[in-house]
Amino acid sequence: MKLVWFRNDLRLADNPALRHACADDEPVAALFIVSPTQWRQHKMAPIRQRFMLAQVDVLGHELAALGIPLHLLRVETFAEVPAVLADLCCELGVTRLYANQAIEIDEQRRDHAVTAALAEQEVSCHWLNGCCVLPPGRVLTGSGEMFKVFTPFSRAWLKALDEEGFVIHRAPAPRGEPLPWQPLAERAWVDEALGELTADPRWPVGEVEARRRLNDFLEQAVLDYGETRDFPAIAGTSVLSPYLAAGIISPRQCVAALQQRLGYRPQSNSQPGFVWLNELVWREFYRHLLVLIPTLSMNRPFKPETAALPWSWDPDAFAAWCEGRTGYPIVDAAMRCLNATGWMHNRLRMIVASFLTKDLHIHWRLGEDYFMSQLIDGDLAANNGGWQWAAGTGADAAPYFRVFNPTTQGQRFDPQGEFSRTWVTELADIPPAYVHQPHDWLRLKGRQDYPAPMVDHAVARVRSIEMFRSLEK
């Protein structure tokens, strides 16, 4: 018997662990582990948990149709997994375990402990690359080291992809008679652990849905992506991040579909489709960094010297940012959208992260944790990489003087205020010309229903730059 352990790879197609397990006629079983306590410790958003478990329900049904039973185990923390998994392997008569590699440090430690525990039972573990197009360690500098800077990484990544290519694995064929599947909603212990399991209708699950979104984006928006991706009021992005984070679709499938749509793989900004491909390369870069620098999984900065920065931990200011009460409409709209939907447009993520760290001077770790606690697409590598980039502590050549002006960002990327007025309902009736500097207009109307700006951006910007310059002394 072989056992496939599903984690953040909740799909049948292009799943290396599943493909290798199904390579011969030996019986195959599958496993998913529900770890509520560990998920809470990792700040996993409830909306992400529900999305993931809704996909597990679909996956269990699809595996059952192939004759592969999916076992569900509730194991509160990673520390308990090795012993519980060893018991399951003994019960089922498992001789080989297959899983796609995890890149986060806690997950890697868990997997090392699983390997050791199962070795005592003569169960071999096979860890495969299912989370990246090119596995961490494949893209190296001329001296054989992993990259710490994005632009040379991107060039080397594209070159390596051209040299070796990749294969998209089909879903396995049926392996026996269909099996029954008990929906998660009928399992009392799952409800007790996680509460209501109803998925958000804004985020339908399933590989079919993920491929539909990908194909719609490639047909309708990818050629204009470079011009439209920064405008939150325009449907210019793929909105695939929740499906990539849960592994409902793979990055390889995305690259393959782009290449099929264009008839070629773009290599530079001058070619249509490259800007979106480059976003996938950024995703790869942050995942490779997490493997190269395990301390990124431990709340440590990429640039060690920035640990000495005098960050604020002001709880009232942080709460105002979280709740969208900063007095800057684009910031407030973005945060209210996040709190209501579990998702935020990428340009807005940069704006609000810059505001928290460069205007309020609050530690990026608070923002990183809050995003993880709310995002349906919460992914440690991408979230940490984005926050450290915005904060000036991450993988960037000269970051500390990059301070986004929240007013001009709103004026540039939400010029008519469509997005801002949708989410900041106090400003729903304000003329577009005033939406990003609404306070004079509100005063003239005798209104006090929207807060004044928390800080003077010009003053906060100077202080932010001084904080970083002090490290050079």
C-alpha positions in Angstrom: 0.0 0.0 0.0 1.2 3.5 -0.9 -0.1 6.6 0.9 -0.3 10.1 -0.7 -0.3 12.9 1.9 -2.1 16.0 0.6 -1.2 19.4 2.1 -1.2 22.7 0.1 -1.6 20.7 -3.2 -5.3 19.9 -3.2 -5.6 18.8 -6.8 -5.5 15.7 -9.0 -3.8 17.2 -12.1 -0.1 18.1 -12.1 0.4 16.6 -8.7 3.8 14.9 -8.6 3.2 13.1 -5.3 -0.1 11.6 -6.6 1.4 10.8 -10.0 4.3 8.9 -8.6 2.1 7.0 -6.1 -0.1 5.9 -9.0 2.7 4.9 -11.3 2.0 1.2 -10.9 -0.9 -1.1 -9.8 -0.1 -1.2 -6.1 -3.1 0.0 -4.0 -3.1 3.7 -3.1 -4.7 5.6 -0.2 -4.7 9.3 0.5 -4.5 11.5 3.6 -5.3 15.0 4.7 -4.5 16.2 8.2 -6.7 18.9 9.9 -4.6 20.8 12.5 -6.8 23.5 14.1 -4.4 24.4 16.9 -1.4 24.6 14.6 -3.4 26.6 12.0 -4.3 29.1 14.7 -0.7 29.4 15.8 0.2 30.1 12.2 -2.5 32.8 12.0 -4.4 31.0 9.3 -7.5 33.0 8.3 -10.8 31.3 9.0 -11.9 32.1 5.4 -8.8 30.3 4.2 -9.5 27.3 6.4 -13.1 27.1 5.1 -11.9 27.5 1.5 -9.3 24.8 1.9 -11.7 22.3 3.6 -14.3 22.9 1.0 -11.7 21.9 -1.6 -10.8 18.8 0.5 -14.4 17.8 0.3 -14.3 18.1 -3.5 -11.0 16.3 -3.6 -12.2 13.5 -1.4 -15.2 12.9 -3.7 -13.0 13.0 -6.8 -10.5 10.6 -5.3 -13.3 8.2 -4.2 -14.6 8.2 -7.8 -11.1 7.0 -8.8 -11.1 4.2 -6.2 -8.7 6.0 -3.9 -9.9 6.5 -0.3 -9.1 9.8 1.4 -8.5 9.5 5.1 -9.1 12.6 7.3 -7.2 12.9 10.6 -7.5 15.6 13.2 -4.1 16.2 14.7 -3.9 19.4 16.7 -0.2 20.3 16.2 2.6 19.3 13.9 4.5 17.8 16.9 1.9 15.1 17.1 1.9 14.2 13.4 4.8 11.7 13.2 3.3 9.3 15.8 -0.2 9.6 14.4 1.0 9.1 10.8 3.1 6.1 11.9 0.0 4.5 13.5 -2.0 5.0 10.3 0.7 3.5 8.1 0.8 0.5 10.4 -3.0 0.2 10.3 -3.1 0.4 6.5 0.0 -1.6 5.7 1.7 1.4 4.1 5.3 0.8 2.8 5.8 4.1 0.9 4.6 7.7 1.7 4.5 10.3 -1.1 4.1 14.0 -0.5 5.0 17.3 -2.2 7.7 19.2 -0.3 6.9 22.0 2.2 9.1 25.0 2.2 8.2 26.6 5.6 10.5 25.8 8.5 7.8 24.3 10.9 6.5 22.2 8.1 10.0 21.1 7.1 10.8 20.1 10.7 7.5 18.1 10.8 8.4 16.3 7.6 11.9 15.5 8.9 10.4 14.0 12.0 7.9 12.0 9.9 10.8 10.6 7.8 12.6 9.5 11.0 9.4 8.0 12.6 8.4 6.1 9.5 11.9 4.8 8.9 11.6 2.8 12.1 8.7 1.0 10.5 10.6 0.6 7.2 8.2 3.0 5.4 10.1 5.1 2.9 9.2 8.7 2.3 9.3 10.3 -1.1 9.2 14.2 -1.2 8.6 15.8 -4.5 8.4 19.3 -6.0 4.8 20.3 -6.3 4.9 24.0 -5.2 7.3 25.6 -7.7 7.9 25.5 -11.4 11.5 25.0 -10.7 12.4 23.5 -7.3 14.4 25.5 -4.7 18.1 24.9 -5.4 17.7 24.5 -9.1 18.2 28.2 -10.0 21.8 29.1 -9.0 24.4 31.8 -9.5 27.6 31.2 -11.4 29.2 30.3 -8.1 26.6 27.7 -7.3 24.7 29.7 -4.7 21.0 30.5 -4.5 20.0 34.1 -5.5 19.1 36.8 -3.0 18.3 39.5 -5.7 15.2 39.2 -7.9 16.4 40.5 -11.3 19.3 38.1 -11.8 17.1 35.3 -10.3 14.5 36.1 -12.9 17.0 35.9 -15.8 18.4 32.7 -14.5 15.0 31.2 -13.9 13.9 31.9 -17.5 17.1 30.5 -18.8 16.8 27.3 -16.7 13.2 26.9 -17.8 14.2 27.1 -21.4 17.0 24.6 -20.9 14.9 21.9 -19.1 11.3 22.7 -19.6 8.6 21.0 -17.6 5.8 18.5 -17.9 2.2 18.8 -16.8 1.0 15.5 -15.3 -2.5 14.4 -16.0 -4.8 13.3 -13.2 -4.5 9.6 -12.6 -6.9 7.1 -14.2 -9.4 5.2 -12.1 -7.8 2.5 -10.0 -10.8 0.5 -9.0 -14.5 0.7 -8.3 -15.8 4.0 -7.0 -15.9 4.4 -3.3 -18.4 6.2 -1.0 -17.4 9.6 0.4 -18.8 11.1 3.6 -19.0 15.0 3.2 -17.1 17.0 5.7 -20.3 18.7 6.8 -21.5 15.3 8.2 -18.4 14.9 10.4 -19.0 16.3 13.8 -15.4 16.6 14.8 -14.6 18.8 11.8 -17.4 21.2 12.6 -16.3 21.3 16.3 -12.8 22.1 15.3 -13.5 24.7 12.7 -17.1 25.9 13.0 -19.3 26.5 10.0 -17.8 24.9 6.9 -19.9 26.7 4.3 -17.5 28.1 1.7 -17.7 31.8 0.7 -19.8 31.9 -2.6 -17.3 34.5 -3.9 -14.7 31.8 -3.9 -16.0 28.6 -5.5 -13.6 25.7 -5.1 -12.6 23.0 -7.6 -10.0 22.5 -10.2 -12.6 23.2 -12.9 -13.2 26.7 -11.4 -9.5 27.4 -11.1 -8.9 26.5 -14.7 -11.9 28.5 -15.8 -10.5 31.6 -14.0 -7.1 31.1 -15.6 -8.5 30.6 -19.1 -10.9 33.7 -18.7 -7.9 35.8 -17.6 -5.7 34.6 -20.4 -8.4 35.2 -23.0 -9.7 38.6 -21.7 -7.0 40.4 -19.7 -3.5 39.0 -20.0 -2.5 41.1 -23.0 -3.5 44.3 -21.1 -2.2 43.2 -17.7 0.7 45.5 -17.7 -1.5 48.5 -18.1 -4.5 47.5 -15.9 -3.0 45.4 -13.1 -2.5 48.4 -10.7 -6.1 49.7 -10.8 -8.3 48.0 -8.2 -11.6 49.2 -9.8 -10.7 47.3 -13.0 -10.9 43.5 -13.3 -7.4 43.4 -14.6 -5.8 40.6 -12.5 -6.2 36.8 -12.6 -7.5 36.5 -9.0 -5.9 33.1 -8.9 -3.9 33.6 -5.7 -6.3 31.6 -3.4 -6.2 28.7 -5.9 -2.4 28.8 -6.0 -2.1 29.1 -2.3 -4.3 26.0 -1.7 -2.7 24.1 -4.6 -6.0 23.8 -6.5 -4.0 24.8 -9.5 -0.2 24.6 -10.0 2.2 27.3 -11.2 3.3 25.0 -13.9 -0.3 24.8 -15.2 -0.3 28.6 -15.2 2.9 28.9 -17.2 1.8 26.2 -19.6 -1.5 27.8 -20.2 0.1 31.2 -20.9 2.5 29.7 -23.4 -0.4 27.9 -25.1 -2.4 31.1 -25.3 0.5 33.2 -26.7 2.1 30.5 -28.8 5.5 31.3 -27.1 7.0 31.9 -23.7 7.6 35.6 -23.2 11.2 36.5 -22.3 11.1 40.3 -21.7 8.9 43.3 -21.0 8.6 44.0 -24.7 6.6 40.8 -25.2 2.9 40.6 -24.3 2.2 38.3 -21.3 5.7 38.8 -19.7 4.4 41.1 -16.9 2.1 38.4 -15.6 4.8 35.7 -16.1 7.1 37.9 -14.1 4.6 37.9 -11.2 4.8 34.1 -11.2 8.6 34.4 -11.1 8.3 36.7 -8.1 6.2 34.0 -6.4 9.0 31.5 -7.2 11.7 33.9 -5.9 10.0 34.3 -2.5 9.6 30.5 -2.1 13.2 29.9 -3.0 14.2 32.6 -0.5 12.2 30.9 2.3 14.3 27.7 1.7 17.6 29.6 1.5 16.9 31.7 4.6 14.9 29.7 7.1 14.9 32.6 9.6 12.3 34.3 7.3 9.9 31.8 8.7 10.8 33.0 12.2 9.8 36.6 12.1 13.4 37.7 11.3 14.2 40.3 8.7 16.0 39.5 5.4 18.5 42.2 6.2 19.7 41.4 9.7 20.8 45.0 10.5 17.2 46.2 10.2 16.3 44.3 13.3 17.6 47.3 15.2 15.0 49.7 13.7 13.0 51.5 16.4 9.6 50.2 15.2 6.4 51.3 17.0 3.9 48.8 18.5 1.2 51.4 19.1 -2.0 49.3 19.6 -4.4 52.2 18.9 -2.7 53.2 15.7 -2.5 49.6 14.6 -6.2 49.1 15.3 -7.1 52.2 13.2 -5.1 50.7 10.3 -6.7 47.3 10.7 -10.2 48.7 10.7 -9.8 51.3 7.9 -9.9 54.4 10.1 -6.7 56.1 9.0 -8.2 59.1 7.2 -6.6 58.2 3.9 -9.4 56.9 1.7 -7.4 54.4 -0.5 -5.8 52.8 2.7 -9.2 52.6 4.5 -11.0 51.2 1.4 -8.3 48.5 1.0 -8.5 47.4 4.6 -12.3 47.4 4.7 -12.3 45.3 1.5 -9.8 42.9 3.1 -11.9 42.5 6.2 -15.1 41.9 4.3 -13.8 39.7 1.5 -10.6 38.0 2.6 -8.7 39.4 -0.4 -6.9 42.5 -1.5 -5.6 43.8 -4.8 -1.8 43.6 -5.0 -1.3 47.4 -5.6 -3.4 48.0 -2.5 -1.3 45.5 -0.5 1.8 47.6 -1.3 0.0 50.9 -0.4 -1.3 49.7 3.0 1.9 48.0 3.9 3.9 51.1 3.1 1.4 53.2 5.2 1.7 50.9 8.2 5.5 50.7 8.2 6.6 54.1 6.6 3.8 56.4 7.8 2.9 54.9 11.1 6.3 53.3 11.6 4.6 50.2 13.1 6.6 46.9 12.9 5.9 45.0 9.7 5.5 41.8 11.7 2.1 43.1 13.0 1.0 43.8 9.4 2.2 40.4 8.2 0.3 38.6 10.9 -2.8 40.5 10.3 -2.8 39.8 6.6 -2.4 36.1 7.3 -5.3 36.2 9.8 -7.6 37.7 7.1 -6.4 36.6 3.7 -8.0 33.7 1.8 -4.7 33.4 -0.2 -2.4 33.6 2.9 0.9 32.2 1.9 4.0 32.6 4.1 6.5 33.1 1.4 4.6 35.6 -0.7 3.2 37.5 2.4 6.5 37.7 4.2 8.3 38.7 1.0 5.8 41.4 0.2 5.8 42.9 3.7 9.5 42.9 4.0 9.8 44.5 0.5 7.4 47.3 1.6 9.0 47.8 5.0 12.5 48.1 3.6 13.9 45.1 5.4 13.6 42.6 2.6 15.2 41.6 -0.7 15.5 44.9 -2.5 18.5 46.9 -3.8 17.7 50.3 -2.2 14.4 50.1 -0.3 14.5 52.5 2.6 13.7 55.7 0.6 10.7 54.1 -1.2 7.8 55.6 0.7 4.4 55.5 -1.0 2.3 58.7 -0.8 -1.2 57.3 0.0 -2.8 60.4 -1.5 -1.0 60.3 -4.8 -1.3 56.5 -5.0 -5.0 56.9 -4.7 -5.2 59.6 -7.3 -3.1 57.6 -9.7 -4.6 54.2 -9.3 -8.2 55.0 -8.4 -8.5 58.3 -10.2 -12.3 58.5 -10.1 -12.5 57.0 -6.6 -14.7 54.1 -7.7 -12.9 51.6 -5.5 -12.5 54.0 -2.6 -16.1 55.2 -2.6 -17.4 51.6 -2.8 -15.7 50.6 0.5 -15.5 53.9 2.4 -19.3 54.5 2.4 -18.9 57.8 4.2 -17.5 59.1 0.9 -20.0 57.5 -1.4 -21.5 60.9 -2.5 -18.2 62.9 -2.7 -17.3 64.3 -6.1 -14.4 62.3 -7.7 -12.1 65.4 -7.6 -12.1 65.4 -3.8 -12.3 61.7 -3.0 -8.6 61.3 -2.1 -8.4 64.6 -0.2 -11.9 64.7 1.2 -11.5 66.6 4.4 -12.0 70.2 3.1 -15.1 69.2 1.2 -16.5 67.4 4.2 -15.9 70.4 6.4 -17.7 72.7 4.0 -20.6 70.3 4.2 -20.5 70.3 8.0 -19.7 66.6 8.1 -17.6 64.8 10.6 -18.4 61.2 9.7 -14.9 60.4 8.3 -11.7 60.6 10.4 -9.0 63.2 9.8 -5.7 61.8 8.6 -3.8 60.0 11.4 -0.5 61.5 10.4 1.0 64.1 8.1 2.5 62.0 5.3 5.3 64.5 4.6 6.5 64.5 8.2 6.1 60.7 8.5 8.1 60.2 5.4 11.1 62.2 6.7 11.0 60.3 10.0 10.9 57.0 8.1 14.0 57.8 6.1 15.8 59.0 9.2 15.1 55.7 10.9 16.9 53.8 8.2 19.7 56.3 7.9 20.4 55.9 11.6 21.4 52.3 10.9 24.4 53.6 8.8 25.9 55.6 11.7 
